[in-house]
Amino acid sequence: MSWRFIEGALREYLSALAYYDEISLKLADRFASEFRASMAYLCVHPTVGLLGPRSTRRRRLRSFPYIIVFRDSGDQIDVLAVAHERRGDDYWEFVFER
């Protein structure tokens, strides 16, 4: 199974990556590596994570305060958001509308 970013998810991922890159290139590399490992895991186990509205699921990165919001589309995983865990409720409602 493969995966892809939907709408603003790529922008969110790149924003988080840039934030960590400003702190340390090594930290940014760790973030990117952990994200890729999580996506590889989700491609094999697409039913893990907390079930949300509209058949979405959420999985938190282990070492970073970010949540991957995704949906199993059958042949691929659609990443709907890569969001900081402290985002407000209005943000989550918007994400689940994607």
Secondary structure, DSSP 8 states (H G I E B T S, - for coil): -EEEE-TTHHHHHHHHHHHHHHH-HHHHHHHHHHHHHHHHHHHH-TT-SEE-GGG-EEEE-SSSSEEEEEEE-SSEEEEEEEEETT--HHHHHHHHH-
